[in-house]
Amino acid sequence: MTTLRINGETHHVDAASDRTLADVLRNDLGLIGVRVSCGEGECGSCTILVDGKPSTSCMMLVNQGEEKDILTIEGLAKGDDLHPIQQAFVEEQGFQCAFCTPGFILSAKAFLAENPNPTAEETAVGMSGNICRCGAYPYIVRAVMRAAEMLRAPAD
């Protein structure tokens, strides 16, 4: 039995130790925002945050998630209120097919936590661990830059 803390909730899963965290998140827990494309940790579609750091869940075994705080795209919004990064991706059309979008958004969250006032060049480098097969990179960079503005803005 493996105990995982995901999106603020504790889950007990009975999963073989050779299963990937991505597989357990998607198939056992129904967190289908975790996307698997390459299965080799190269594309970033399966990116989740583990203790605040971007991690490719297709390369992690399920037991590597124990004792960690895991955030998936499903845990980012507060009810119907999108997180500012999600809202910025919508406003700036930072997607085309959107398969890669959850990974980009979570990578952006970690990136902006480290660099809340990035340049466009820093943003492009910061997002370089994720691949968009549709080529929506200019829109993704604009979305992350817009998210940075939104996160810096004082709350009403």
Contact map, one row per residue, 1 for C-alpha under 8 A:
111000000001111000000000000000000000000000000000000000000000000000000000000000000000000000000000000000000000000000000000000000000000000000000000000000000000
111100000001111000000000000000000000000000000000000000000000011001000000000000000000000000000000000000000000000000000000000000000000000000000000000000000000
111110000111100000000000000000000000000000000000000000000000000001100000000000000000000000000000000000000000000000000000000000000000000000000000000000000000
011111000111100000000000000000000000000000000000000000000000000011111100000000000000000000000000000000000000000000000000000000000000000000000000000000000000
001111111110000000000000000000000000000000000000000000000000000001111100000000000000000000000000000000000000000000000000000000000000000000000000000000000000
000111111110000000000000000000000000000000000000000000000000000000001111001000000000000000000000000000000000000000000000000000000000000000000000000000000000
000011111000000000000000000000000000000000000000000000000000000000001111011100000000000000000000000000000000000000000000000000000000000000000000000000000000
000011111100000000000000000000000000000000000000000000000000000000001110001000000000000000000000000000000000000000000000000000000000000000000000000000000000
000011111110000000000000000000000000000000000000000000000000000000000000000000000000000000000000000000000000000000000000000000000000000000000000000000000000
001111011111000000000000000000000000000000000000000000000000000000000000000000000000000000000000000000000000000000000000000000000000000000000000000000000000
001111001111100000000000000000000000000000000000000000000000000000000000000000000000000000000000000000000000000000000000000000000000000000000000000000000000
111100000111110000000000000000000000000000000000000000000000000000000000000000000000000000000000000000000000000000000000000000000000000000000000000000000000
111100000011111000000000000100000000000000000000000000000000000000000000000000000000000000000000000000000000000000000000000000000000000000000000000000000000
110000000001111100000000000000000000000000000000000000000000000000000000000000000000000000000000000000000000000000000000000000000000000000000000000000000000
110000000000111110100001000000000000000000000000000000000000010000000000000000000000000000000000000000000000000000000000000000000000000000000000000000000000
000000000000011111100000000000000000000000000000000000000000000000000000000000000000000000000000000000000000000000000000000000000000000000000000000000000000
000000000000001111100000000000000000000000000000000000000000111000000000000000000000000000000000000000000000000000000000000000000000000000000000000000000000
000000000000000111110000000000000000000000000000000000000000110000000000000000000000000000000000000000000000000000000000000000000000000000000000000000000000
000000000000001111111011000000000000000000000000000000000000110000000000000000000000000000000000000000000000000000000000000000000000000000000000000000000000
000000000000000001111111000000000000000000000000000000001111110000000000000000000000000000000000000000000000000000000000000000000000000000000000000000000000
000000000000000000111111100000000000000000000000000000001111111110000000000000000000000000000000000000000000000000000000000000000000000000000000000000000000
000000000000000000011111110000000111000000000100000000001101010000000000000000000000000000000000000000000000000000000000000000000000000000000000000000000000
000000000000000000111111111100000000000000000000000000000100000000000000000000000000000000000000000000000000000000000000000000000000000000000000000000000000
000000000000001000111111111110000000000000000000000000000000010000000000000000000000000000000000000000000000000000000000000000000000000000000000000000000000
000000000000000000001111111111110100000000000000000000000000000000000000000000000000000000000000000000000000000000000000000000000000000000000000000000000000
000000000000000000000111111111111100000000000000000000000000000000000000000000000000000000000000000000000000000000000000000000000000000000000000000000000000
000000000000000000000011111111110000000000000000000000000000000000000000000000000000000000000000000000000000000000000000000000000000000000000000000000000000
000000000000100000000011111111000000000000000000000000000000000000000000000000000000000000000000000000000000000000000000000000000000000000000000000000000000
000000000000000000000001111111100000000000000000000000000000000000000000000000000000000000000000000000000000000000000000000000000000000000000000000000000000
000000000000000000000000111111110000000000000000000000000000000000000000000000000000000000000000000000000000000000000000000000000000000000000000000000000000
000000000000000000000000111011111100000000000000000000000000000000000001010000000000000000000000000000000000000000000000000000000000000000000000000000000000
000000000000000000000000111001111110000000000000000000000000000000000000000000000000000000000000000000000000000000000000000000000000000000000000000000000000
000000000000000000000000010000111110000000000000000000000000000000000001110000000000000000000000000001000000000000000000000000000000000000000000000000000000
000000000000000000000100110000111111000000001111000000000000000000000001100000000000000000000000000001100000000000000000000000000000000000000000000000000000
000000000000000000000100000000011111100000001100000000000000000000000000000000000000000000000000001101100000000000000000000000000000000000000000000000000000
000000000000000000000100000000000111111000001100000000000100000000000000000000000000000000000000000000000000000000000000000000000000000000000000000000000000
000000000000000000000000000000000011111000101100000000000000000000000000000000000000000000000000000000000000000000000000000000000000000000000000000000000000
000000000000000000000000000000000001111111100000000000000000000000000000000000000000000000000000000000000000000000000000000000000000000000000000000000000000
000000000000000000000000000000000001111111000000000000000110000000000000000000000000000000000000000000000000000000000000000000000000000000000000000000000000
000000000000000000000000000000000000011111100000000000000110000000000000000000000000000000000000000000000000000000000000000000000000000000000000000000000000
000000000000000000000000000000000000011111110100000000011110000000000000000000000000000000000000000000000000000000000000000000000000000000000000000000000000
000000000000000000000000000000000000011111110000000000000000000000000000000000000000000000000000000000000000000000000000000000001100000000000000000000000000
000000000000000000000000000000000000110111111100000000000000000000000000000000000000000000000000000000000000000000000000000000001110000000000000000000000000
000000000000000000000000000000000000000011111110000000010000000000000000000000000000000000000000000100110000000000000000000000001110000000000000000000000000
000000000000000000000000000000000111100000111110000000010000000000000000000000000000000000000000001111110000000000000000000000000110000000000000000000000000
000000000000000000000100000000000111100010111111000000011100000000000000000000000000000000000000000000100000000000000000000000000000000000000000000000000000
000000000000000000000000000000000100000000011111100001111000000000000000000000000000000000000000000001110110000000000000000000000000000000000000000000000000
000000000000000000000000000000000100000000000111110001111000000000000111100000000000000000000000000000100110000000000000000000000000000000000000000000000000
000000000000000000000000000000000000000000000011111111100000000000001111000000000000000000000000000000000110010000000000000000000000000000000000000000000000
000000000000000000000000000000000000000000000001111111100000000010011110000000000000000000000000000000000000000000000000000000000000000000000000000000000000
000000000000000000000000000000000000000000000000111110000000000000011100000000000000000000000000000000000000000000000000000000000000000000000000000000000000
000000000000000000000000000000000000000000000000111111000000000000001110000000000000000000000000000000000000010000000000000000000000000000000000000000000000
000000000000000000000000000000000000000000000000111111100000000000000000000000000000000000000000000000000000010000000000000000000000000000000000000000000000
000000000000000000000000000000000000000000000011110111110000000000000000000000000000000000000000000000000110010000000000000000000000000000000000000000000000
000000000000000000000000000000000000000000000011110011111000000000000000000000000000000000000000000000000000000000000000000000000000000000000000000000000000
000000000000000000000000000000000000000010011111000001111111000000000000000000000000000000000000000000000000000000000000000000000000000000000000000000000000
000000000000000000011100000000000000000010000111000000111111100000000000000000000000000000000000000000000000000000000000000000000000000000000000000000000000
000000000000000000011110000000000001001110000100000000011111100000000000000000000000000000000000000000000000000000000000000000000000000000000000000000000000
000000000000000000011000000000000000001110000000000000011111100000000000000000000000000000000000000000000000000000000000000000000000000000000000000000000000
000000000000000000011100000000000000000000000000000000011111110110000000000000000000000000000000000000000000000000000000000000000000000000000000000000000000
000000000000000011111000000000000000000000000000000000001111111110000000000000000000000000000000000000000000000000000000000000000000000000000000000000000000
010000000000001011111101000000000000000000000000000000000001111111000000000000000000000000000000000000000000000000000000000000000000000000000000000000000000
010000000000000010001000000000000000000000000000000000000000111111000000000000000000000000000000000000000000000000000000000000000000000000000000000000000000
000000000000000000001000000000000000000000000000000000000001111111000000000000000000000000000000000000000000000000000000000000000000000000000000000000000000
000100000000000000001000000000000000000000000000010000000001111111111100000000000000000000000000000000000000000000000000000000000000000000000000000000000000
011110000000000000000000000000000000000000000000000000000000011111110000000000000000000000000000000000000000000000000000000000000000000000000000000000000000
001110000000000000000000000000000000000000000000000000000000000011111000000000000000000000000000000000000000000000000000000000000000000000000000000000000000
000110000000000000000000000000000000000000000000011000000000000011111100000000000000000000000000000000000000000000000000000000000000000000000000000000000000
000111110000000000000000000000000000000000000000111100000000000010111110000000000000000000000000000000000000000000000000000000000000000000000000000000000000
000111110000000000000000000000000000000000000001111100000000000010011111000000000000000000000000000000000000000000000000000000000000000000000000000000000000
000001110000000000000000000000000000000000000001110100000000000000001111111100000000000000000000000000000000000000000000000000000000000000000000000000000000
000001100000000000000000000000101100000000000001100000000000000000000111111100000000000000000000000000000100000000000000000000000000000000000000000000000000
000000000000000000000000000000001100000000000001000000000000000000000011111110000000000000000000000001101100000000000000000000000000000000000000000000000000
000000100000000000000000000000101000000000000000000000000000000000000011111110000000000000000000000000000000000000000000000000000000000000000000000000000000
000001110000000000000000000000000000000000000000000000000000000000000011111111000000000000000000000000000000000000000000000000000000000000000000000000000000
000000100000000000000000000000000000000000000000000000000000000000000011111111000110000000000000000000000000000000000000000000000000000000000000000000000000
000000000000000000000000000000000000000000000000000000000000000000000000111111111110010000000000000000000000000000000000000000000000000000000000000000000000
000000000000000000000000000000000000000000000000000000000000000000000000001111111110000000000000000000000000000000000000000000000000000000000000000000000000
000000000000000000000000000000000000000000000000000000000000000000000000000011111100000000000000000000000000000000000000000000000000000000000000000000000000
000000000000000000000000000000000000000000000000000000000000000000000000000011111100000000000000000000000000000000000000000000000000000000000000000000000000
000000000000000000000000000000000000000000000000000000000000000000000000000011111110000000000000000000000000000000000000000000000000000000000000000000000000
000000000000000000000000000000000000000000000000000000000000000000000000000111111111111000000000000000000000000000000000000000000000000000000000000000000000
000000000000000000000000000000000000000000000000000000000000000000000000000111001111111000000000000000000000000000000000000000000000000000000000000000000000
000000000000000000000000000000000000000000000000000000000000000000000000000000000111111100000000000000000000000000000000000000000000000000000000001001100000
000000000000000000000000000000000000000000000000000000000000000000000000000000000111111110000000000000001001100000000000000000000000000000000011001100000000
000000000000000000000000000000000000000000000000000000000000000000000000000010000111111111000000000000001000000000000000000000000000000000000000000000000000
000000000000000000000000000000000000000000000000000000000000000000000000000000000111111111100000000000000000000000000000000000000000000000000000001000000000
000000000000000000000000000000000000000000000000000000000000000000000000000000000001111111110100000000000000000000000000000000000000000000000011011001000000
000000000000000000000000000000000000000000000000000000000000000000000000000000000000111111111110000000001000000000000000000000000000000000010011001000000000
000000000000000000000000000000000000000000000000000000000000000000000000000000000000011111111100000000000000000000000000000000000000000000000010000000000000
000000000000000000000000000000000000000000000000000000000000000000000000000000000000001111111100000000000000000000000000000000000000000000000010000000000000
000000000000000000000000000000000000000000000000000000000000000000000000000000000000000111111100000000000000000000000000000000000000000000110110010000000000
000000000000000000000000000000000000000000000000000000000000000000000000000000000000000011111111000000000000000000000000000000000000000000110010000000000000
000000000000000000000000000000000000000000000000000000000000000000000000000000000000000111111111000010000000000000000000000000000000000111111110000000000000
000000000000000000000000000000000000000000000000000000000000000000000000000000000000000010001111110110000000000000000000000000000000000100110000000000000000
000000000000000000000000000000000000000000000000000000000000000000000000000000000000000000001111110000000000000000000000000000000000010100000000000000000000
000000000000000000000000000000000000000000000000000000000000000000000000000000000000000000000011111100000000000000000000000000000000010000000000000000000000
000000000000000000000000000000000000000000000000000000000000000000000000000000000000000000000011111111000000000000000000000000000000000000000000000000000000
000000000000000000000000000000000010000000001000000000000000000000000000000000000000000000000000111111000000000000000000000000000000000000000000000000000000
000000000000000000000000000000000010000000011000000000000000000000000000000000000000000000000010111111110000000000000000000000000111000000000000000000000000
000000000000000000000000000000000000000000001000000000000000000000000000000000000000000000000110011111111000000000000000000000000000000000000000000000000000
000000000000000000000000000000001110000000001010000000000000000000000000100000000000000000000000011111111100000000000000000000000000000000000000000000000000
000000000000000000000000000000000110000000011111000000000000000000000000100000000000000000000000000111111110000000000000000000000100000000000000000000000000
000000000000000000000000000000000000000000011010000000000000000000000000000000000000000000000000000111111111000000000000000000100100000000000000000000000000
000000000000000000000000000000000000000000000000000000000000000000000000100000000000110010000000000011111111100000000000000000000000000000000000000000000000
000000000000000000000000000000000000000000000011100001000000000000000001100000000000000000000000000001111111110000000000000000000000000000000000000000000000
000000000000000000000000000000000000000000000011100001000000000000000000000000000000000000000000000000111111111000000000000000100100000000000000000000000000
000000000000000000000000000000000000000000000000000000000000000000000000000000000000100000000000000000011111111100000000000001100000000000000001000000000000
000000000000000000000000000000000000000000000000000000000000000000000000000000000000100000000000000000001111111110000000000000000000000000000000000000000000
000000000000000000000000000000000000000000000000100111000000000000000000000000000000000000000000000000000111111111000000000000000000000000000000000000000000
000000000000000000000000000000000000000000000000000000000000000000000000000000000000000000000000000000000011111111110000000001100000000000000000000000000000
000000000000000000000000000000000000000000000000000000000000000000000000000000000000000000000000000000000001111111111100000000000000000000000000000100000000
000000000000000000000000000000000000000000000000000000000000000000000000000000000000000000000000000000000000111111110000000000000000000000000000000000000000
000000000000000000000000000000000000000000000000000000000000000000000000000000000000000000000000000000000000011111110000000000000000000000000000000000000000
000000000000000000000000000000000000000000000000000000000000000000000000000000000000000000000000000000000000001111111100000000000000000000000000000000000000
000000000000000000000000000000000000000000000000000000000000000000000000000000000000000000000000000000000000001111111100000000000000000000000000000100110000
000000000000000000000000000000000000000000000000000000000000000000000000000000000000000000000000000000000000000100111110000000000000000000000000000110000000
000000000000000000000000000000000000000000000000000000000000000000000000000000000000000000000000000000000000000100111111111000000000000000000000100100000000
000000000000000000000000000000000000000000000000000000000000000000000000000000000000000000000000000000000000000000001111111000000000000000000000100000000000
000000000000000000000000000000000000000000000000000000000000000000000000000000000000000000000000000000000000000000000111111100000000000000001100100000000000
000000000000000000000000000000000000000000000000000000000000000000000000000000000000000000000000000000000000000000000111111110000000000000000000000000000000
000000000000000000000000000000000000000000000000000000000000000000000000000000000000000000000000000000000000000000000111111111000000000000000000000000000000
000000000000000000000000000000000000000000000000000000000000000000000000000000000000000000000000000000000000000000000111111111100000000000001001100000000000
000000000000000000000000000000000000000000000000000000000000000000000000000000000000000000000000000000000000000000000001111111110000000000001000000000000000
000000000000000000000000000000000000000000000000000000000000000000000000000000000000000000000000000000000000000000000000111111110000000000000000000000000000
000000000000000000000000000000000000000000000000000000000000000000000000000000000000000000000000000000000001001000000000011111111000000000000000000000000000
000000000000000000000000000000000000000000000000000000000000000000000000000000000000000000000000000000010011001000000000001111111100000000000000000000000000
000000000000000000000000000000000000000000000000000000000000000000000000000000000000000000000000000000000000000000000000000111111110000000000000000000000000
000000000000000000000000000000000000000001110000000000000000000000000000000000000000000000000000000000000000000000000000000001111110000000000000000000000000
000000000000000000000000000000000000000001111000000000000000000000000000000000000000000000000000000100110010000000000000000000111111000000000000000000000000
000000000000000000000000000000000000000000111000000000000000000000000000000000000000000000000000000100000000000000000000000000011111100000000000000000000000
000000000000000000000000000000000000000000000000000000000000000000000000000000000000000000000000000100000000000000000000000000000111111110000000000000000000
000000000000000000000000000000000000000000000000000000000000000000000000000000000000000000000000000000000000000000000000000000000011111000000000000000000000
000000000000000000000000000000000000000000000000000000000000000000000000000000000000000000000001100000000000000000000000000000000001111100000000000000000000
000000000000000000000000000000000000000000000000000000000000000000000000000000000000000000000000000000000000000000000000000000000001111110000000000000000000
000000000000000000000000000000000000000000000000000000000000000000000000000000000000000000000111000000000000000000000000000000000001011111110000000000000000
000000000000000000000000000000000000000000000000000000000000000000000000000000000000000000000100000000000000000000000000000000000001001111111000000000000000
000000000000000000000000000000000000000000000000000000000000000000000000000000000000000000000100000000000000000000000000000000000000000111111100000000000000
000000000000000000000000000000000000000000000000000000000000000000000000000000000000000000011110000000000000000000000000000000000000000111111110000000000000
000000000000000000000000000000000000000000000000000000000000000000000000000000000000000010011110000000000000000000000000000000000000000111111111000000000000
000000000000000000000000000000000000000000000000000000000000000000000000000000000000000000000100000000000000000000000001001100000000000011111111100000000000
000000000000000000000000000000000000000000000000000000000000000000000000000000000000000000010100000000000000000000000001000000000000000001111111110000000000
000000000000000000000000000000000000000000000000000000000000000000000000000000000000100111111100000000000000000000000000000000000000000000111111111000000000
000000000000000000000000000000000000000000000000000000000000000000000000000000000000100110000000000000000001000000000000001000000000000000011111111100000000
000000000000000000000000000000000000000000000000000000000000000000000000000000000000000000000000000000000000000000000111001000000000000000001111111110000000
000000000000000000000000000000000000000000000000000000000000000000000000000000000000000100010000000000000000000000000000000000000000000000000111111111000000
000000000000000000000000000000000000000000000000000000000000000000000000000000000001101110000000000000000000000000000000000000000000000000000011111111100000
000000000000000000000000000000000000000000000000000000000000000000000000000000000000100000000000000000000000000100011100000000000000000000000001111111110000
000000000000000000000000000000000000000000000000000000000000000000000000000000000000000000000000000000000000000000001000000000000000000000000000111111111000
000000000000000000000000000000000000000000000000000000000000000000000000000000000001000100000000000000000000000000000000000000000000000000000000011111111000
000000000000000000000000000000000000000000000000000000000000000000000000000000000001000000000000000000000000000000010000000000000000000000000000001111111100
000000000000000000000000000000000000000000000000000000000000000000000000000000000000000000000000000000000000000000010000000000000000000000000000000111111100
000000000000000000000000000000000000000000000000000000000000000000000000000000000000000000000000000000000000000000000000000000000000000000000000000011111110
000000000000000000000000000000000000000000000000000000000000000000000000000000000000000000000000000000000000000000000000000000000000000000000000000000111111
000000000000000000000000000000000000000000000000000000000000000000000000000000000000000000000000000000000000000000000000000000000000000000000000000000001111
000000000000000000000000000000000000000000000000000000000000000000000000000000000000000000000000000000000000000000000000000000000000000000000000000000000111
